[in-house]
Amino acid sequence: MLRDSADRPLVIGHRGAPGYRPEHTAPSYELAFRLGAEAVEPDLVATRDGVLVLRHENEISGTTDVSSRPEFAARRTTREIDGTELTGWFTEDFTWAELSTLRATERLGALRQASASFDGRYPVIRLRDLLAIVDRASDEGDRMLRLVAEFKHASHFDALGLPLDELFAAELDSAGWGRGDERLIMEAFEPTVLDRLGVRGVRGSRVLLIEDTGTPWDLVLASGRQAPPYDSFATESGLYALAGRFDGVSVGKRRLVGPARRGTPAEVLGGADLVDAAHGAGLSVFTWTLRPENRFLAPARRHGAARGVWGDWLGEFRAVIETGVDGIFVDHPDLGLEARAVHGAP
């Protein structure tokens, strides 16, 4: 029987280990597990022929070499994604055979020159490729490794006839994962796709992502200006309303260790209060994304002015862990494990 880590919070390689290798590539995920990650998180988007691929967004000019490929120049277009107009190249305009010819680039390459030095070496991969990596790493390490699958722009893909929940269930079946199990965590900024995964009988935890601002796009489509904002889910009543429907919530780290936004209603919770209320409602709490570079740290934890220099990442990581969260998303899995070990040391 595979052994499961009893340590908490769960350390999740955010798109693999993009602090060291370009995100969403096979080497990034493989390195994440070698560094000790207990789970990895892919972002899922669809191709024109219904293949789930791993990319930060469905617009891929910032994460692949597509803009330098003359054979795809005519695919550049402008369209509206979740209410925002974007120009670029979109996965839904490519078949998997075409996307498989592209090479990945690190999205934060300007800050992470070490990771960006691998640009152009690794191909785009599919969900089924990552499932095989998880299975192989789990067997090699004799430990349970988890997959935290994030569904991106589900309403957009629904409108194109590419329902992500249906495609995901089919991929699990073909990869031998059946309908999922305790290894599987599913998350999305749109609650509707999480509901549909439950209706389909896909087993595993379902987690609602709570953005710092704004409103879930699926709720905007359904209710317009009457749609509840993300802040409404970060209240005590909002968390209890999610209980029984979902298994957890995932919040940006600013809700846990950052200053409250101006104009935030008093009932919107933050820090340990948010975590305690969620736990009281029977919900797990995850947070994203813990990164060591000055660019992503609170001003008081930065070292110097250079954006790519590492600041007091350990102090910030520990402050997040001290709120009692159940899982942390990290770009450098080894740093997440170090922070957890230091936090738990006498």
C-alpha positions as CSV (number, residue, x, y, z in Angstrom):
1,M,0.0,0.0,0.0
2,L,1.3,3.5,-0.8
3,R,2.1,5.6,2.2
4,D,0.7,9.1,2.5
5,S,2.5,12.0,4.1
6,A,1.0,12.9,7.5
7,D,2.7,16.3,7.4
8,R,0.7,19.4,6.7
9,P,0.4,21.6,4.9
10,L,0.5,19.6,1.7
11,V,3.3,20.9,-0.5
12,I,2.1,21.3,-4.1
13,G,4.4,21.9,-7.0
14,H,2.6,24.8,-8.8
15,R,2.8,23.8,-12.5
16,G,5.7,21.5,-11.5
17,A,8.8,23.3,-10.4
18,P,8.8,26.4,-12.6
19,G,11.4,28.1,-10.4
20,Y,13.9,25.7,-12.0
21,R,12.4,24.5,-15.3
22,P,9.7,26.0,-17.6
23,E,6.3,25.5,-16.2
24,H,4.0,22.7,-17.4
25,T,6.8,20.7,-19.0
26,A,7.5,17.1,-18.2
27,P,11.0,17.9,-16.7
28,S,9.3,20.5,-14.4
29,Y,6.8,18.0,-13.0
30,E,9.5,15.3,-12.7
31,L,11.8,17.6,-10.9
32,A,9.0,18.7,-8.5
33,F,8.6,15.1,-7.4
34,R,12.3,14.6,-7.0
35,L,12.5,17.7,-4.8
36,G,9.8,16.2,-2.6
37,A,6.5,17.7,-3.7
38,E,3.6,15.7,-2.5
39,A,1.3,16.9,-5.3
40,V,1.5,18.9,-8.6
41,E,-0.9,21.3,-10.1
42,P,-1.6,21.5,-13.9
43,D,-3.8,24.1,-15.6
44,L,-6.1,22.4,-18.1
45,V,-7.2,23.9,-21.4
46,A,-8.5,22.2,-24.5
47,T,-7.4,21.9,-28.2
48,R,-9.7,22.1,-31.1
49,D,-9.9,18.3,-31.3
50,G,-10.7,17.9,-27.6
51,V,-7.4,17.1,-26.0
52,L,-6.6,18.5,-22.6
53,V,-3.2,20.2,-22.6
54,L,-1.3,21.8,-19.8
55,R,-0.9,25.6,-20.2
56,H,-1.3,28.6,-17.9
57,E,-3.9,30.0,-20.2
58,N,-5.5,29.1,-23.5
59,E,-3.6,32.1,-25.0
60,I,-0.1,30.6,-25.4
61,S,2.1,33.4,-26.8
62,G,3.8,33.9,-23.5
63,T,4.4,30.2,-22.7
64,T,5.4,28.7,-26.1
65,D,7.4,29.6,-29.2
66,V,4.3,29.9,-31.3
67,S,4.9,33.6,-32.1
68,S,8.1,32.7,-33.9
69,R,6.6,29.9,-36.0
70,P,5.7,31.2,-39.5
71,E,3.4,28.3,-40.2
72,F,1.1,29.5,-37.5
73,A,1.3,33.3,-38.1
74,A,-2.2,33.4,-39.5
75,R,-3.7,31.9,-36.3
76,R,-3.1,35.1,-34.4
77,T,-6.4,36.5,-33.5
78,T,-8.4,38.6,-31.0
79,R,-11.2,37.2,-29.0
80,E,-13.0,37.8,-25.7
81,I,-12.1,35.5,-22.8
82,D,-14.2,35.8,-19.7
83,G,-15.1,39.3,-20.5
84,T,-11.6,40.5,-21.4
85,E,-10.4,41.1,-25.0
86,L,-7.1,39.3,-25.7
87,T,-5.0,39.0,-28.8
88,G,-2.7,36.1,-29.5
89,W,-2.7,32.4,-30.3
90,F,-5.3,30.2,-28.6
91,T,-5.2,26.5,-27.9
92,E,-8.7,26.0,-29.3
93,D,-7.5,27.0,-32.7
94,F,-5.0,24.1,-32.8
95,T,-5.2,20.4,-33.0
96,W,-3.1,18.4,-30.6
97,A,-0.8,17.3,-33.5
98,E,-0.1,21.0,-34.2
99,L,0.4,22.0,-30.6
100,S,2.8,19.1,-30.0
101,T,5.3,20.7,-32.4
102,L,5.6,23.8,-30.2
103,R,8.3,24.2,-27.5
104,A,7.7,25.6,-24.0
105,T,9.0,28.9,-22.6
106,E,9.1,30.0,-19.0
107,R,6.3,32.5,-18.4
108,L,8.3,34.4,-15.7
109,G,11.6,34.2,-17.7
110,A,12.5,37.8,-17.1
111,L,12.8,37.1,-13.4
112,R,13.9,33.5,-13.6
113,Q,16.8,33.3,-16.0
114,A,17.8,29.9,-14.8
115,S,14.5,28.4,-15.7
116,A,14.3,30.4,-18.9
117,S,17.7,29.0,-20.0
118,F,15.7,25.8,-20.8
119,D,13.3,27.6,-23.1
120,G,12.8,25.8,-26.4
121,R,14.0,22.4,-25.2
122,Y,10.8,20.8,-24.0
123,P,7.5,20.2,-25.8
124,V,3.9,21.1,-24.7
125,I,2.4,18.0,-22.9
126,R,-1.1,16.7,-22.3
127,L,-3.0,15.7,-19.2
128,R,-2.5,12.0,-20.1
129,D,1.3,12.6,-20.2
130,L,1.2,14.0,-16.7
131,L,-1.0,11.2,-15.3
132,A,1.7,8.8,-16.5
133,I,4.4,10.9,-14.7
134,V,2.4,10.9,-11.5
135,D,2.0,7.1,-11.7
136,R,5.6,6.5,-12.4
137,A,6.9,8.8,-9.7
138,S,4.5,7.3,-7.2
139,D,5.7,3.8,-8.0
140,E,9.4,4.8,-7.8
141,G,9.0,6.6,-4.5
142,D,6.5,4.1,-3.0
143,R,4.3,7.0,-1.8
144,M,1.0,8.5,-2.7
145,L,1.3,11.5,-5.0
146,R,-1.6,13.7,-5.8
147,L,-2.8,15.7,-8.8
148,V,-4.5,19.1,-8.2
149,A,-6.2,19.7,-11.6
150,E,-7.2,23.3,-12.3
151,F,-9.9,23.9,-14.9
152,K,-9.3,27.1,-16.8
153,H,-12.1,29.1,-18.6
154,A,-14.7,26.4,-18.3
155,S,-17.6,28.5,-19.6
156,H,-15.5,29.7,-22.6
157,F,-14.8,26.1,-23.6
158,D,-18.4,25.1,-23.0
159,A,-19.5,27.6,-25.5
160,L,-17.1,26.1,-28.0
161,G,-18.5,22.6,-27.5
162,L,-15.4,21.5,-25.5
163,P,-16.8,20.8,-22.0
164,L,-13.7,20.4,-19.7
165,D,-15.5,18.2,-17.2
166,E,-16.5,15.7,-19.9
167,L,-13.0,15.7,-21.5
168,F,-11.4,15.3,-18.0
169,A,-13.6,12.2,-17.1
170,A,-12.7,10.6,-20.5
171,E,-8.9,11.2,-19.9
172,L,-9.1,9.7,-16.4
173,D,-10.8,6.6,-17.9
174,S,-8.2,6.2,-20.6
175,A,-5.3,6.6,-18.2
176,G,-6.5,4.0,-15.9
177,W,-7.5,6.4,-13.1
178,G,-11.2,5.4,-13.5
179,R,-13.4,8.1,-11.9
180,G,-10.7,9.4,-9.7
181,D,-9.8,8.6,-6.0
182,E,-8.1,10.2,-3.0
183,R,-5.2,11.1,-5.2
184,L,-7.3,13.6,-7.1
185,I,-8.1,17.2,-6.2
186,M,-10.1,19.4,-8.6
187,E,-10.2,23.2,-8.5
188,A,-11.7,26.1,-10.5
189,F,-12.6,29.7,-10.2
190,E,-16.0,28.8,-11.7
191,P,-18.2,26.8,-9.3
192,T,-20.4,25.4,-12.1
193,V,-17.7,23.1,-13.5
194,L,-17.0,21.7,-10.1
195,D,-20.7,20.9,-9.6
196,R,-20.7,19.2,-13.0
197,L,-17.7,17.1,-12.1
198,G,-19.6,15.9,-9.0
199,V,-22.6,15.1,-11.1
200,R,-20.4,13.0,-13.5
201,G,-19.3,11.0,-10.5
202,V,-15.6,12.0,-10.7
203,R,-14.3,11.2,-7.3
204,G,-11.8,13.4,-5.4
205,S,-11.9,16.6,-3.5
206,R,-13.5,19.7,-5.2
207,V,-12.0,23.0,-4.2
208,L,-13.3,26.5,-5.1
209,L,-10.7,29.0,-6.0
210,I,-11.4,32.4,-4.5
211,E,-9.8,35.3,-6.4
212,D,-8.7,38.4,-4.6
213,T,-11.2,40.6,-6.5
214,G,-14.0,40.2,-9.1
215,T,-16.8,37.7,-9.6
216,P,-16.8,34.1,-11.0
217,W,-17.4,34.4,-14.8
218,D,-20.0,31.6,-14.9
219,L,-22.1,33.4,-12.2
220,V,-21.8,36.6,-14.2
221,L,-23.1,34.8,-17.3
222,A,-26.0,33.4,-15.2
223,S,-26.9,36.4,-13.1
224,G,-25.2,39.5,-14.5
225,R,-24.7,42.3,-11.9
226,Q,-26.6,40.3,-9.3
227,A,-23.8,37.6,-9.3
228,P,-22.1,37.2,-5.9
229,P,-18.5,38.4,-5.9
230,Y,-15.6,36.2,-4.7
231,D,-15.5,38.2,-1.4
232,S,-18.9,36.7,-0.6
233,F,-17.4,33.3,-0.3
234,A,-14.7,34.5,2.1
235,T,-17.2,35.3,4.9
236,E,-18.4,33.0,7.6
237,S,-21.8,32.6,6.0
238,G,-20.3,32.1,2.6
239,L,-18.0,29.4,3.8
240,Y,-20.8,27.5,5.5
241,A,-22.9,27.8,2.4
242,L,-20.1,26.0,0.5
243,A,-20.0,23.2,3.0
244,G,-21.5,20.0,1.6
245,R,-21.2,21.3,-1.9
246,F,-17.4,21.4,-2.1
247,D,-14.6,20.1,0.0
248,G,-12.4,23.1,0.3
249,V,-11.4,26.6,-0.8
250,S,-8.2,28.0,-2.2
251,V,-7.3,31.6,-1.7
252,G,-4.5,33.9,-2.9
253,K,-1.9,34.4,-0.1
254,R,-2.8,38.1,0.2
255,R,-6.0,37.0,1.9
256,L,-3.9,35.3,4.5
257,V,-0.8,37.5,5.1
258,G,-1.4,40.7,3.1
259,P,-3.1,43.9,4.1
260,A,-6.8,44.0,3.5
261,R,-7.9,45.9,0.4
262,R,-9.5,49.3,0.9
263,G,-13.2,49.1,1.0
264,T,-13.3,45.4,1.9
265,P,-16.5,44.7,3.9
266,A,-15.9,43.9,7.6
267,E,-17.5,40.5,7.3
268,V,-14.8,39.3,4.7
269,L,-12.3,37.2,6.6
270,G,-8.6,37.0,6.3
271,G,-5.6,35.3,7.9
272,A,-6.1,32.6,10.5
273,D,-9.7,33.8,11.0
274,L,-10.6,32.7,7.5
275,V,-8.8,29.4,7.9
276,D,-10.5,28.7,11.3
277,A,-14.0,29.6,9.9
278,A,-13.4,27.3,6.9
279,H,-12.3,24.5,9.1
280,G,-15.3,25.1,11.3
281,A,-17.5,24.6,8.2
282,G,-15.6,21.3,7.3
283,L,-13.6,22.8,4.5
284,S,-9.9,22.5,3.7
285,V,-7.9,25.6,2.9
286,F,-5.2,25.9,0.2
287,T,-3.3,29.0,-0.8
288,W,-1.3,30.2,-3.8
289,T,1.4,31.1,-4.8
290,L,4.4,31.1,-2.5
291,R,7.5,32.4,-4.3
292,P,10.8,33.6,-3.1
293,E,11.5,36.5,-5.4
294,N,11.2,40.1,-4.2
295,R,8.6,40.7,-6.9
296,F,6.2,38.5,-5.1
297,L,7.0,39.2,-1.5
298,A,5.5,41.7,0.9
299,P,7.6,44.9,0.8
300,A,8.9,44.4,4.3
301,R,10.3,41.1,3.3
302,R,12.2,42.2,0.2
303,H,16.0,42.3,0.1
304,G,17.2,45.3,-2.0
305,A,15.4,46.6,-5.1
306,A,16.0,43.9,-7.7
307,R,12.8,42.1,-8.5
308,G,14.4,38.7,-9.2
309,V,16.5,38.6,-6.0
310,W,15.3,36.3,-3.3
311,G,14.1,38.1,-0.2
312,D,12.9,36.8,3.2
313,W,10.9,34.0,1.6
314,L,11.3,31.8,4.7
315,G,9.6,34.4,6.9
316,E,6.7,34.8,4.5
317,F,6.3,31.1,3.9
318,R,6.2,30.5,7.7
319,A,3.7,33.3,8.2
320,V,1.4,31.6,5.7
321,I,1.8,28.2,7.3
322,E,1.1,29.6,10.7
323,T,-2.4,30.5,9.7
324,G,-3.2,26.7,9.7
325,V,-3.6,26.1,5.9
326,D,-3.9,22.6,4.6
327,G,-2.0,23.0,1.4
328,I,0.5,25.5,-0.2
329,F,1.2,26.0,-3.8
330,V,4.9,26.7,-4.5
331,D,7.1,27.3,-7.5
332,H,10.1,25.8,-5.7
333,P,8.9,22.6,-3.9
334,D,12.1,22.3,-1.9
335,L,11.5,25.7,-0.3
336,G,8.0,24.8,0.7
337,L,9.3,21.6,2.4
338,E,12.0,23.6,4.1
339,A,9.5,26.1,5.5
340,R,7.3,23.4,6.7
341,A,10.2,21.6,8.4
342,V,11.3,24.9,10.1
343,H,7.8,25.6,11.2
344,G,7.4,22.2,12.7
345,A,10.8,22.1,14.4
346,P,10.9,22.6,18.2
